[in-house]
Amino acid sequence: MNAHAAVTRTQYWNRLKTLAISTGVMSLMVANPVMAQEKMMRTLTVTGRGTEMVATTLATVRLGVEAQGKAANEVQQEVARRSNSVVNLLKSRNVEKLETTGINLNPNYRYDNGVQTLTGYTGSNMVSFRVPTEKAGGIMDEAVKAGASRIDGVSFVASDAAIATAQKAALREATQDAQAQAEAVFSSLGLTRREVGNIQINGAFTPPPRPFMMDSLAQKAGAAPAPTPVVGGEQQVEASVTLQISY
């Protein structure tokens, strides 16, 4: 074998080795995404839910003044006078979140045989405030004596601290519920749970409080001799957690 042939054969084998290494690298590059995709596909997604009940200790009251009269100016002045009396009372009782929720002045008409006749005006000034539930009845009665002629309703809520504690408990319950569901599925299929790859907190929220409507007696100018009974209840706090678990 001459020197030229030996060099040619060496170059040939070197090229084969280079090709084999390149092919292996390409195979690895192709296999890795496939393996990653397969690993991603071998996951179980499950959503757990938690619910906590918390006692309501605060009452949000909506009440105000309504007056009627022939002249708009007279009606507005009467509403303002009685509203100031009610607001001053509420401030003296240290109510929380006192705010005006509506001021209205509307004409009243009578219709006779298709003829519209102005008969007067109706004005109102509404406020809302929050107090401990056990004080709500007495304060509403005092407000009526001070000039309030409308009580539109009462809704009950828990304190911010109580809601925050209930939200954390609901999240823990939702997480445990999701894990229990996953374990039931893996056990029935004979699969081995590995690790949680993704966690999504869908929220811990409190549905809006349900309003309690007062009866027509509470809307009259005269207050009942006994304090108006006001009893709160419970408020529901909900949470939802989604887990993605590999196997």
MARBA-3410 file (N, C-alpha, C, O; in Angstrom, 1 decimal):
247
0.9,-1.2,0.0,0.0,0.0,0.0,0.9,1.2,0.0,1.8,1.4,0.9 ~ 0.7,2.1,-1.0,1.5,3.3,-1.0,1.0,4.3,-0.1,-0.1,4.2,0.5 ~ 1.8,5.4,0.1,1.5,6.4,1.1,0.2,7.2,0.7,-0.5,7.6,1.6 ~ 0.0,7.4,-0.5,-1.2,8.1,-1.0,-2.5,7.4,-0.6,-3.5,7.9,-0.1 ~ -2.5,6.0,-0.8,-3.7,5.2,-0.4,-3.9,5.2,1.1,-5.1,5.3,1.5
-2.8,5.2,1.9,-3.0,5.2,3.3,-3.6,6.5,3.8,-4.5,6.5,4.7 ~ -3.2,7.6,3.2,-3.8,8.9,3.6,-5.3,8.9,3.2,-6.1,9.4,4.0 ~ -5.6,8.4,2.0,-7.0,8.5,1.6,-7.9,7.6,2.5,-9.0,8.1,2.8 ~ -7.4,6.4,2.9,-8.2,5.6,3.8,-8.4,6.3,5.1,-9.5,6.2,5.7 ~ -7.3,6.9,5.6,-7.5,7.6,6.9,-8.5,8.7,6.9,-9.3,8.8,7.8
-8.5,9.5,5.8,-9.4,10.5,5.6,-10.9,10.0,5.5,-11.8,10.6,6.0 ~ -11.0,8.8,4.9,-12.3,8.2,4.8,-12.9,7.8,6.1,-14.1,8.1,6.4 ~ -12.1,7.2,7.0,-12.5,6.8,8.3,-12.8,8.0,9.2,-13.8,8.0,10.0 ~ -12.0,9.0,9.0,-12.3,10.2,9.8,-13.6,10.8,9.4,-14.3,11.3,10.3 ~ -13.9,10.8,8.2,-15.2,11.4,7.7,-16.3,10.6,8.3,-17.4,11.1,8.6
-16.2,9.2,8.3,-17.3,8.4,8.8,-17.5,8.7,10.3,-18.6,8.8,10.7 ~ -16.4,8.8,11.0,-16.5,9.2,12.5,-17.2,10.5,12.7,-18.1,10.6,13.5 ~ -16.8,11.5,11.9,-17.5,12.8,12.0,-18.9,12.7,11.7,-19.7,13.4,12.3 ~ -19.3,12.0,10.6,-20.7,11.8,10.2,-21.5,11.1,11.3,-22.6,11.5,11.6 ~ -20.9,10.1,11.9,-21.6,9.4,13.0,-21.8,10.3,14.2,-22.9,10.2,14.8
-20.8,11.1,14.6,-21.0,12.0,15.7,-22.1,13.0,15.4,-22.9,13.3,16.2 ~ -22.0,13.6,14.2,-23.0,14.6,13.8,-24.4,14.0,13.8,-25.4,14.6,14.2 ~ -24.5,12.7,13.3,-25.8,12.1,13.3,-26.3,11.9,14.7,-27.5,12.0,15.0 ~ -25.5,11.5,15.6,-25.8,11.3,17.0,-26.3,12.6,17.6,-27.3,12.6,18.4 ~ -25.6,13.7,17.3,-26.0,15.0,17.9,-27.4,15.4,17.3,-28.2,15.8,18.1
-27.6,15.1,16.0,-28.9,15.5,15.5,-30.0,14.6,16.1,-31.1,15.1,16.3 ~ -29.7,13.3,16.3,-30.7,12.5,16.9,-31.1,12.9,18.3,-32.2,12.9,18.7 ~ -30.0,13.3,19.0,-30.2,13.8,20.4,-31.1,15.1,20.4,-32.0,15.3,21.2 ~ -30.8,16.0,19.4,-31.5,17.2,19.3,-33.0,17.0,19.0,-33.9,17.7,19.4 ~ -33.2,15.9,18.1,-34.6,15.6,17.8,-35.3,14.9,18.9,-36.5,15.1,19.2
-34.6,14.1,19.7,-35.2,13.3,20.7,-35.6,14.1,21.9,-36.6,13.9,22.6 ~ -34.7,15.1,22.2,-34.9,15.9,23.4,-36.3,16.6,23.4,-37.0,16.5,24.4 ~ -36.7,17.3,22.3,-38.0,17.9,22.3,-39.1,16.9,22.4,-40.1,17.2,23.1 ~ -38.9,15.8,21.8,-40.0,14.7,21.9,-40.1,14.3,23.3,-41.2,14.1,23.8 ~ -39.0,14.0,24.0,-39.0,13.6,25.4,-39.6,14.7,26.3,-40.4,14.4,27.2
-39.3,15.9,26.0,-39.8,17.0,26.8,-41.3,17.1,26.6,-42.1,17.4,27.6 ~ -41.7,16.9,25.3,-43.2,17.0,25.1,-43.9,15.9,25.7,-45.0,16.0,26.3 ~ -43.3,14.7,25.7,-43.9,13.5,26.3,-44.0,13.7,27.8,-45.1,13.4,28.4 ~ -43.0,14.3,28.4,-43.0,14.6,29.9,-44.1,15.6,30.2,-44.8,15.5,31.2 ~ -44.2,16.6,29.3,-45.2,17.6,29.5,-46.7,17.0,29.4,-47.6,17.4,30.1
-46.8,16.1,28.5,-48.1,15.5,28.3,-48.5,14.5,29.4,-49.7,14.3,29.7 ~ -47.5,14.0,30.1,-47.8,13.0,31.2,-48.1,13.8,32.5,-47.3,13.7,33.4 ~ -49.1,14.6,32.4,-49.5,15.4,33.6,-51.0,15.3,33.8,-51.7,15.1,32.9 ~ -51.4,15.5,35.1,-52.8,15.5,35.4,-53.1,16.9,36.0,-52.4,17.4,36.9 ~ -54.1,17.5,35.4,-54.6,18.8,35.9,-55.9,18.6,36.6,-56.8,18.1,36.1
-55.9,19.1,37.9,-57.0,18.9,38.7,-57.3,20.2,39.5,-56.4,20.9,39.9 ~ -58.6,20.6,39.7,-59.0,21.8,40.4,-59.7,21.4,41.7,-60.7,20.6,41.7 ~ -59.2,22.0,42.8,-59.9,21.8,44.1,-60.6,23.0,44.5,-60.2,24.1,44.1 ~ -61.6,22.8,45.3,-62.4,23.9,45.8,-62.6,23.9,47.3,-62.7,22.8,47.9 ~ -62.6,25.0,47.9,-62.7,25.1,49.4,-63.8,26.2,49.7,-63.9,27.2,49.1
-64.5,25.9,50.8,-65.5,26.9,51.2,-65.5,27.0,52.7,-65.4,26.0,53.5 ~ -65.5,28.2,53.2,-65.5,28.5,54.6,-66.6,29.4,55.0,-67.0,30.3,54.2 ~ -67.2,29.2,56.1,-68.3,30.1,56.6,-67.8,30.9,57.8,-67.1,30.4,58.7 ~ -68.1,32.2,57.7,-67.6,33.1,58.8,-68.8,33.9,59.3,-69.6,34.3,58.5 ~ -68.8,34.1,60.5,-70.0,34.9,61.1,-69.9,36.3,60.7,-68.8,36.9,60.8
-71.0,36.9,60.4,-71.1,38.3,60.1,-71.3,39.1,61.4,-72.1,38.8,62.2 ~ -70.5,40.1,61.5,-70.6,40.9,62.7,-70.9,42.4,62.5,-71.0,43.2,63.4 ~ -70.9,42.8,61.2,-71.2,44.2,60.8,-72.4,44.3,59.9,-72.7,43.4,59.1 ~ -73.1,45.3,60.1,-74.3,45.6,59.3,-74.2,46.9,58.5,-73.8,47.9,59.0 ~ -74.4,46.8,57.2,-74.5,48.0,56.3,-75.9,48.4,56.1,-76.7,47.6,55.6
-76.3,49.6,56.6,-77.6,50.1,56.6,-77.8,51.2,55.5,-76.9,52.0,55.4 ~ -78.9,51.1,54.8,-79.2,52.2,53.8,-80.5,52.8,54.2,-81.6,52.1,54.1 ~ -80.5,54.0,54.5,-81.7,54.8,54.9,-81.6,56.2,54.5,-80.6,56.6,54.0 ~ -82.7,57.0,54.6,-82.7,58.4,54.2,-84.0,59.1,54.4,-84.9,58.6,55.1 ~ -84.1,60.2,53.8,-85.2,61.1,54.0,-86.0,61.2,52.7,-85.3,61.3,51.6
-87.3,61.2,52.7,-88.1,61.4,51.5,-89.2,62.4,51.9,-89.9,62.2,52.9 ~ -89.5,63.4,51.1,-90.5,64.4,51.3,-91.2,64.8,50.1,-90.7,64.7,49.0 ~ -92.5,65.2,50.2,-93.3,65.6,49.1,-93.9,67.0,49.3,-94.1,67.4,50.5 ~ -94.1,67.7,48.3,-94.7,69.1,48.4,-95.1,69.7,47.1,-94.8,69.1,46.0 ~ -95.7,70.8,47.2,-96.1,71.5,45.9,-95.0,72.1,45.2,-94.9,72.1,43.9
-94.1,72.8,45.9,-93.0,73.6,45.3,-91.7,72.8,45.4,-91.4,72.2,46.5 ~ -90.9,72.8,44.4,-89.6,72.1,44.4,-88.6,72.7,45.4,-88.0,71.9,46.1 ~ -88.6,74.0,45.6,-87.7,74.6,46.5,-88.1,74.2,48.0,-87.2,73.9,48.8 ~ -89.4,74.2,48.3,-89.8,73.8,49.6,-89.5,72.3,49.9,-89.0,72.0,51.0 ~ -89.6,71.4,48.9,-89.3,70.0,49.1,-87.8,69.8,49.4,-87.4,69.1,50.2
-87.0,70.5,48.5,-85.6,70.4,48.7,-85.1,70.9,50.0,-84.2,70.3,50.7 ~ -85.7,72.0,50.5,-85.3,72.5,51.8,-85.7,71.6,53.0,-84.9,71.4,53.9 ~ -86.9,71.0,52.8,-87.3,70.0,53.9,-86.4,68.8,53.9,-86.1,68.3,55.0 ~ -86.1,68.3,52.7,-85.2,67.1,52.7,-83.8,67.5,53.3,-83.3,66.7,54.0 ~ -83.3,68.7,52.9,-82.0,69.1,53.5,-82.0,69.2,55.0,-81.1,68.8,55.7
-83.1,69.8,55.5,-83.2,70.0,56.9,-83.2,68.7,57.7,-82.5,68.5,58.6 ~ -84.0,67.7,57.2,-84.1,66.5,57.9,-82.9,65.6,57.7,-82.5,64.8,58.5 ~ -82.3,65.7,56.5,-81.1,64.9,56.2,-79.9,65.4,57.1,-79.2,64.5,57.6 ~ -79.8,66.7,57.3,-78.8,67.2,58.3,-79.0,66.6,59.7,-78.0,66.3,60.3 ~ -80.2,66.6,60.1,-80.5,66.0,61.4,-80.1,64.5,61.5,-79.5,64.1,62.5
-80.4,63.8,60.5,-80.1,62.3,60.5,-78.6,62.1,60.4,-78.0,61.3,61.2 ~ -77.9,62.9,59.6,-76.4,62.7,59.4,-75.7,63.1,60.7,-74.8,62.4,61.1 ~ -76.2,64.2,61.3,-75.5,64.6,62.6,-75.7,63.5,63.7,-74.8,63.3,64.5 ~ -76.9,62.9,63.7,-77.1,61.8,64.6,-76.1,60.6,64.3,-75.5,60.1,65.3 ~ -76.0,60.3,63.1,-75.2,59.1,62.7,-73.7,59.4,63.1,-73.0,58.5,63.5
-73.3,60.7,62.8,-71.9,61.0,63.2,-71.7,60.9,64.7,-70.6,60.5,65.1 ~ -72.7,61.3,65.4,-72.5,61.3,66.9,-72.5,59.8,67.4,-72.0,59.6,68.5 ~ -73.0,58.9,66.6,-72.9,57.5,67.0,-71.7,56.8,66.5,-71.5,55.6,66.6 ~ -70.8,57.6,65.8,-69.5,57.0,65.3,-69.7,55.8,64.4,-69.0,54.9,64.5 ~ -70.7,56.0,63.5,-70.8,54.9,62.5,-69.6,55.0,61.5,-69.0,56.0,61.4
-69.4,53.8,60.8,-68.3,53.7,59.9,-68.8,53.9,58.5,-70.0,53.6,58.2 ~ -67.9,54.3,57.6,-68.2,54.4,56.1,-69.5,55.1,55.8,-70.3,54.7,55.0 ~ -69.8,56.2,56.5,-70.9,57.0,56.2,-70.8,57.8,54.9,-69.8,58.5,54.7 ~ -71.7,57.6,54.0,-71.6,58.3,52.7,-73.0,58.5,52.1,-73.9,57.7,52.3 ~ -73.1,59.5,51.3,-74.4,59.8,50.5,-74.4,58.8,49.3,-73.5,58.7,48.6
-75.5,58.1,49.2,-75.7,57.2,48.1,-76.7,57.7,47.0,-76.8,57.1,45.9 ~ -77.4,58.8,47.3,-78.3,59.3,46.3,-79.1,60.5,46.7,-79.5,60.6,47.9 ~ -79.2,61.5,45.8,-80.0,62.7,46.0,-80.9,62.8,44.8,-80.5,62.9,43.7 ~ -82.2,62.9,45.1,-83.2,63.0,44.0,-84.3,64.0,44.2,-84.7,64.3,45.4 ~ -84.7,64.7,43.1,-85.8,65.6,43.2,-86.6,65.4,41.9,-86.1,65.7,40.8
-87.8,64.9,42.0,-88.6,64.5,40.8,-90.0,65.1,40.8,-90.6,65.2,41.9 ~ -90.5,65.5,39.6,-91.8,66.1,39.6,-92.9,64.9,39.6,-92.6,63.8,39.2 ~ -94.0,65.2,40.2,-95.1,64.3,40.2,-96.2,64.8,39.3,-96.6,66.0,39.3 ~ -96.8,63.9,38.5,-97.9,64.3,37.6,-99.1,63.5,37.8,-99.1,62.3,38.3 ~ -100.3,64.1,37.4,-101.5,63.4,37.4,-102.0,63.4,36.0,-101.9,64.4,35.3
-102.6,62.2,35.6,-103.0,62.1,34.2,-104.6,61.9,34.2,-105.1,61.0,34.7 ~ -105.3,62.9,33.6,-106.7,62.8,33.4,-107.1,62.9,32.0,-106.9,64.0,31.3 ~ -107.6,61.9,31.4,-108.1,61.9,30.0,-106.9,62.3,29.1,-107.2,63.0,28.1 ~ -105.8,61.8,29.4,-104.6,62.1,28.5,-104.0,63.4,28.8,-103.0,63.8,28.1 ~ -104.5,64.1,29.8,-103.9,65.5,30.1,-103.0,65.3,31.3,-103.4,64.8,32.3
-101.8,65.8,31.1,-100.8,65.8,32.2,-100.8,67.0,33.0,-100.7,68.1,32.5 ~ -100.9,66.8,34.3,-101.0,68.0,35.2,-99.9,67.8,36.3,-99.9,66.8,37.0 ~ -99.1,68.8,36.5,-98.1,68.8,37.6,-98.8,68.9,38.9,-99.5,69.9,39.2 ~ -98.5,68.0,39.8,-99.1,68.0,41.2,-98.2,68.4,42.3,-98.6,68.7,43.4 ~ -96.9,68.3,42.0,-95.9,68.6,43.1,-94.6,67.9,42.8,-94.3,67.5,41.7
-93.8,67.7,43.9,-92.5,67.2,43.7,-92.2,66.2,44.9,-92.7,66.3,46.0 ~ -91.3,65.2,44.6,-90.8,64.3,45.6,-89.3,64.4,45.6,-88.6,64.2,44.6 ~ -88.8,64.6,46.8,-87.3,64.7,47.0,-86.8,63.6,48.0,-87.6,63.2,48.9 ~ -85.6,63.2,47.8,-85.0,62.2,48.7,-83.5,62.4,48.9,-82.9,62.9,47.9 ~ -83.0,62.0,50.0,-81.5,62.0,50.2,-81.2,60.7,51.0,-81.7,60.6,52.1
-80.4,59.8,50.4,-80.1,58.5,51.0,-78.7,58.4,51.4,-77.8,59.0,50.7 ~ -78.4,57.8,52.5,-77.1,57.5,53.0,-76.9,56.1,53.3,-77.9,55.3,53.5 ~ -75.7,55.6,53.4,-75.4,54.3,53.9,-74.3,54.4,55.0,-73.5,55.3,54.9 ~ -74.3,53.4,55.9,-73.2,53.4,56.9,-73.1,52.0,57.4,-73.9,51.1,57.2 ~ -72.0,51.8,58.2,-71.8,50.5,58.7,-71.6,50.5,60.2,-70.9,51.4,60.7
-72.2,49.6,60.9,-72.1,49.5,62.4,-72.1,48.1,62.8,-72.4,47.2,62.0 ~ -71.6,47.8,64.0,-71.7,46.4,64.6,-73.2,46.0,64.5,-74.1,46.8,64.8 ~ -73.4,44.8,64.2,-74.8,44.3,64.0,-75.7,44.5,65.2,-76.9,44.9,65.0 ~ -75.2,44.3,66.4,-76.0,44.5,67.5,-76.5,45.9,67.8,-77.4,46.1,68.6 ~ -75.8,46.9,67.1,-76.2,48.3,67.3,-77.1,48.8,66.2,-77.7,49.9,66.3
-77.3,48.0,65.1,-78.0,48.5,64.0,-79.4,48.8,64.2,-79.9,49.9,63.8 ~ -80.1,48.0,65.0,-81.6,48.2,65.2,-81.8,49.5,66.0,-82.7,50.3,65.6 ~ -81.0,49.7,67.1,-81.2,50.9,67.8,-80.9,52.2,67.1,-81.6,53.2,67.2 ~ -79.8,52.2,66.2,-79.5,53.3,65.5,-80.5,53.6,64.4,-80.8,54.8,64.1 ~ -81.1,52.6,63.8,-82.1,52.8,62.8,-83.3,53.5,63.4,-83.9,54.4,62.9
-83.7,53.1,64.6,-84.8,53.7,65.3,-84.6,55.1,65.6,-85.4,56.0,65.5 ~ -83.3,55.4,66.1,-83.0,56.8,66.4,-83.0,57.7,65.1,-83.4,58.8,65.1 ~ -82.6,57.1,64.0,-82.5,57.8,62.7,-83.9,58.2,62.3,-84.2,59.3,61.8 ~ -84.9,57.3,62.5,-86.3,57.5,62.1,-86.8,58.7,63.0,-87.5,59.6,62.5 ~ -86.5,58.7,64.3,-86.9,59.8,65.1,-86.3,61.1,64.7,-86.9,62.2,64.9
-85.1,61.0,64.2,-84.4,62.3,63.8,-84.9,62.8,62.4,-84.5,63.9,62.1 ~ -85.7,62.0,61.7,-86.2,62.5,60.5,-86.2,61.6,59.3,-86.7,61.9,58.2 ~ -85.5,60.4,59.4,-85.5,59.4,58.3,-86.9,58.9,58.1,-87.6,58.6,59.0 ~ -87.2,58.7,56.9,-88.5,58.2,56.5,-88.4,57.0,55.6,-89.5,56.4,55.1 ~ -87.2,56.6,55.2,-87.0,55.4,54.4,-85.9,54.6,54.9,-84.8,55.1,55.3
-86.1,53.3,55.0,-85.0,52.3,55.3,-85.1,51.3,54.1,-86.0,50.5,54.1 ~ -84.1,51.4,53.3,-84.1,50.6,52.1,-83.6,49.2,52.3,-83.9,48.3,51.5 ~ -82.8,49.0,53.3,-82.4,47.6,53.5,-81.1,47.5,54.4,-80.5,48.6,54.6 ~ -80.8,46.3,54.8,-79.6,46.0,55.6,-78.9,44.8,55.0,-79.5,43.9,54.7 ~ -77.6,44.9,54.9,-76.8,43.7,54.5,-75.7,43.5,55.6,-75.3,44.4,56.2
-75.3,42.2,55.7,-74.4,41.8,56.7,-73.1,41.3,56.2,-73.1,40.6,55.2 ~ -72.0,41.7,56.8,-70.7,41.3,56.3,-69.8,40.9,57.6,-70.1,41.4,58.7 ~ -68.8,40.1,57.3,-67.8,39.9,58.4,-66.7,40.9,58.4,-66.6,41.7,57.4 ~ -66.0,41.0,59.4,-64.9,42.0,59.5,-63.8,41.6,58.5,-63.7,40.4,58.1 ~ -63.0,42.6,58.1,-61.9,42.3,57.1,-61.0,41.3,57.6,-60.5,40.4,56.9
-60.6,41.3,58.9,-59.7,40.3,59.5,-60.3,38.9,59.4,-59.6,38.0,59.1 ~ -61.6,38.8,59.8,-62.2,37.5,59.7,-62.3,36.9,58.3,-62.1,35.7,58.1 ~ -62.6,37.8,57.3,-62.6,37.4,55.9,-61.2,36.9,55.5,-61.1,35.9,54.8 ~ -60.2,37.6,55.8,-58.8,37.3,55.4,-58.4,35.9,56.0,-57.8,35.1,55.3 ~ -58.8,35.7,57.3,-58.5,34.3,57.9,-59.3,33.2,57.2,-58.7,32.2,56.9
-60.5,33.5,56.8,-61.4,32.5,56.2,-60.8,32.2,54.7,-60.9,31.1,54.3 ~ -60.3,33.3,54.1,-59.8,33.1,52.7,-58.6,32.1,52.7,-58.5,31.3,51.9 ~ -57.7,32.3,53.7,-56.5,31.4,53.8,-57.0,30.0,54.1,-56.4,29.0,53.5 ~ -58.0,29.8,55.0,-58.4,28.5,55.3,-59.1,27.9,54.0,-58.9,26.7,53.8 ~ -59.8,28.6,53.3,-60.5,28.1,52.0,-59.4,27.7,51.0,-59.6,26.7,50.3
-58.3,28.5,50.9,-57.3,28.1,50.0,-56.6,26.8,50.4,-56.3,26.0,49.6 ~ -56.4,26.6,51.7,-55.8,25.3,52.2,-56.8,24.2,51.9,-56.3,23.1,51.4 ~ -58.0,24.4,52.1,-59.0,23.4,51.8,-59.1,23.0,50.3,-59.2,21.9,50.0 ~ -59.0,24.1,49.5,-59.0,23.8,48.0,-57.8,23.0,47.6,-57.9,22.2,46.7 ~ -56.6,23.4,48.2,-55.4,22.6,47.8,-55.5,21.2,48.2,-55.1,20.3,47.5
-56.0,20.9,49.4,-56.1,19.6,49.9,-57.2,18.8,49.1,-57.0,17.6,48.8 ~ -58.2,19.5,48.6,-59.2,18.8,47.8,-58.6,18.4,46.4,-58.9,17.4,45.9 ~ -57.8,19.3,45.9,-57.1,19.0,44.6,-56.2,17.8,44.7,-56.2,16.9,43.9 ~ -55.4,17.8,45.8,-54.5,16.7,46.0,-55.3,15.4,46.2,-54.8,14.3,45.7 ~ -56.4,15.4,46.9,-57.2,14.2,47.2,-57.7,13.7,45.9,-57.8,12.4,45.6
-58.2,14.6,45.0,-58.7,14.1,43.7,-57.6,13.5,42.9,-57.9,12.4,42.2 ~ -56.4,14.1,42.9,-55.3,13.5,42.1,-54.9,12.2,42.6,-54.7,11.2,41.8 ~ -54.9,12.0,43.9,-54.5,10.7,44.5,-55.5,9.6,44.1,-55.1,8.5,43.9 ~ -56.8,10.0,44.1,-57.8,9.0,43.7,-57.6,8.6,42.3,-57.8,7.4,42.0 ~ -57.3,9.5,41.4,-57.1,9.2,40.0,-55.9,8.3,39.8,-55.9,7.3,39.1
-54.8,8.7,40.4,-53.5,7.9,40.2,-53.7,6.5,40.8,-53.2,5.5,40.2 ~ -54.4,6.4,41.9,-54.5,5.1,42.6,-55.4,4.2,41.7,-55.1,3.0,41.6 ~ -56.4,4.7,41.1,-57.3,3.9,40.3,-56.6,3.4,39.0,-57.0,2.4,38.5 ~ -55.7,4.2,38.5,-55.0,3.9,37.3,-53.7,3.2,37.5,-53.0,2.8,36.5 ~ -53.3,3.0,38.8,-52.0,2.4,39.1,-50.8,3.2,38.7,-49.8,2.7,38.3
-50.9,4.5,38.7,-49.8,5.4,38.3,-49.1,6.0,39.6,-49.7,6.0,40.6 ~ -47.9,6.4,39.4,-47.1,6.9,40.5,-47.1,8.5,40.3,-46.6,9.0,39.3 ~ -47.5,9.1,41.3,-47.4,10.6,41.3,-46.0,11.0,41.5,-45.2,10.5,42.3 ~ -45.6,12.1,40.7,-44.3,12.6,40.9,-44.3,14.0,41.5,-44.3,14.1,42.8 ~ -44.3,15.0,40.8,-44.2,16.4,41.4,-45.2,17.3,40.8,-45.7,17.1,39.7
-45.5,18.4,41.6,-46.4,19.4,41.1,-45.6,20.3,40.2,-44.7,21.0,40.7 ~ -46.0,20.4,39.0,-45.3,21.3,38.0,-45.8,22.7,37.9,-45.1,23.6,37.5 ~ -47.1,22.9,38.2,-47.7,24.2,38.1,-48.8,24.3,39.1,-49.6,23.4,39.3 ~ -48.9,25.5,39.7,-50.0,25.8,40.6,-50.6,27.1,40.2,-50.0,28.1,39.9 ~ -51.9,27.1,40.2,-52.7,28.3,39.8,-53.8,28.5,40.9,-54.7,27.7,41.1
-53.7,29.7,41.5,-54.7,30.1,42.5,-55.8,30.9,41.7,-55.5,32.0,41.3 ~ -56.9,30.2,41.6,-58.0,30.9,40.8,-58.7,32.0,41.6,-59.5,32.7,41.1 ~ -58.5,32.0,42.9,-59.0,33.1,43.7,-59.6,32.6,45.0,-60.2,31.5,45.1 ~ -59.6,33.5,46.0,-60.4,33.3,47.2,-61.2,34.5,47.3,-60.7,35.6,47.6 ~ -62.5,34.3,47.1,-63.4,35.5,47.1,-64.6,35.3,48.0,-65.0,34.2,48.4
-65.2,36.4,48.2,-66.4,36.5,49.1,-67.6,37.0,48.3,-67.6,38.1,47.8 ~ -68.6,36.1,48.1,-69.8,36.6,47.4,-70.4,37.9,48.0,-70.3,38.0,49.3 ~ -71.0,38.8,47.3,-71.6,40.0,47.9,-72.6,39.6,48.9,-73.4,38.6,48.8 ~ -72.7,40.4,50.0,-73.7,40.1,51.1,-75.1,40.2,50.5,-75.4,41.0,49.7 ~ -75.9,39.3,51.0,-77.3,39.3,50.6,-78.1,40.3,51.4,-78.1,40.3,52.7
-78.8,41.3,50.8,-79.5,42.3,51.5,-80.7,41.8,52.2,-81.4,40.9,51.8 ~ -81.0,42.4,53.3,-82.2,42.1,54.1,-83.1,43.3,54.0,-82.8,44.4,54.5 ~ -84.2,43.1,53.4,-85.2,44.2,53.1,-86.1,44.4,54.3,-86.6,43.5,54.9 ~ -86.2,45.7,54.7,-87.1,46.0,55.8,-88.5,46.0,55.3,-88.8,46.3,54.2 ~ -89.5,45.8,56.2,-90.9,45.8,55.9,-91.4,47.2,55.8,-90.6,48.2,56.2
-92.6,47.4,55.3,-93.1,48.7,55.1,-93.3,49.5,56.4,-93.3,50.7,56.4 ~ -93.4,48.8,57.5,-93.6,49.5,58.8,-92.3,50.4,59.1,-92.4,51.5,59.7 ~ -91.2,49.8,58.8,-89.9,50.6,59.1,-89.8,51.8,58.2,-88.9,52.7,58.5 ~ -90.6,51.9,57.2,-90.4,53.1,56.3,-91.4,54.2,56.7,-91.3,55.3,56.1 ~ -92.1,54.0,57.8,-93.0,55.1,58.2,-92.3,56.0,59.2,-91.3,55.6,59.8
-92.8,57.2,59.4,-92.1,58.2,60.2,-92.1,57.8,61.7,-91.1,58.1,62.4 ~ -93.1,57.0,62.2,-93.1,56.7,63.6,-92.3,55.4,63.8,-92.5,54.4,63.1 ~ -91.4,55.4,64.8,-90.6,54.2,65.2,-91.4,53.4,66.2,-92.2,53.9,66.9 ~ -91.2,52.1,66.1,-91.8,51.2,67.0,-91.3,51.4,68.4,-90.1,51.7,68.6 ~ -92.1,51.1,69.5,-91.6,51.3,70.8,-90.4,50.5,71.2,-89.5,50.9,71.9
-90.4,49.2,70.7,-89.3,48.4,71.0,-88.2,48.5,69.9,-88.6,48.8,68.7 ~ -86.9,48.3,70.2,-85.9,48.5,69.2,-86.1,47.5,68.1,-86.5,46.3,68.3 ~ -85.8,47.9,66.9,-86.0,47.0,65.7,-85.0,45.9,65.8,-83.8,46.1,65.9 ~ -85.4,44.6,65.8,-84.5,43.5,65.9,-83.7,43.3,64.6,-84.3,43.3,63.5 ~ -82.4,43.2,64.7,-81.5,43.0,63.6,-80.6,41.8,63.9,-79.8,42.0,64.9
-80.6,40.7,63.2,-79.8,39.6,63.5,-79.0,39.2,62.2,-79.6,39.0,61.1 ~ -77.7,39.1,62.4,-76.9,38.7,61.3,-76.9,37.2,61.0,-77.7,36.5,61.6 ~ -75.9,36.8,60.2,-75.8,35.3,60.0,-74.4,34.9,59.6,-73.5,35.4,60.3 ~ -74.2,34.1,58.6,-72.9,33.7,58.2,-72.6,34.2,56.8,-73.6,34.4,56.0 ~ -71.4,34.3,56.5,-70.9,34.8,55.1,-70.0,33.7,54.5,-69.2,33.1,55.2
-70.2,33.4,53.3,-69.5,32.3,52.6,-68.2,32.8,51.9,-68.3,33.8,51.2 ~ -67.1,32.2,52.1,-65.9,32.5,51.5,-65.4,31.3,50.7,-65.3,30.2,51.2 ~ -65.2,31.5,49.4,-64.8,30.4,48.5,-63.4,30.6,47.9,-62.9,31.7,47.7 ~ -62.8,29.5,47.6,-61.5,29.5,47.0,-61.3,28.3,46.0,-62.0,27.3,46.1 ~ -60.5,28.5,45.0,-60.3,27.5,44.0,-58.8,27.4,43.6,-58.2,28.5,43.4
-58.2,26.2,43.6,-56.8,26.0,43.3,-56.7,24.9,42.2,-57.3,23.9,42.4 ~ -55.8,25.2,41.2,-55.6,24.2,40.1,-54.1,23.7,40.2,-53.2,24.5,40.3 ~ -53.9,22.4,40.3,-52.6,21.8,40.3,-52.4,21.0,39.0,-53.3,20.4,38.5 ~ -51.1,21.1,38.5,-50.7,20.2,37.4,-49.6,19.3,37.9,-48.5,19.8,38.2 ~ -49.9,18.0,38.0,-49.1,17.0,38.6,-48.6,16.1,37.6,-49.3,15.5,36.8
-47.2,15.9,37.5,-46.6,14.9,36.6,-46.7,13.5,37.2,-46.8,13.3,38.4 ~ -46.6,12.5,36.2,-46.6,11.1,36.7,-45.8,10.3,35.7,-45.7,9.1,35.8
END
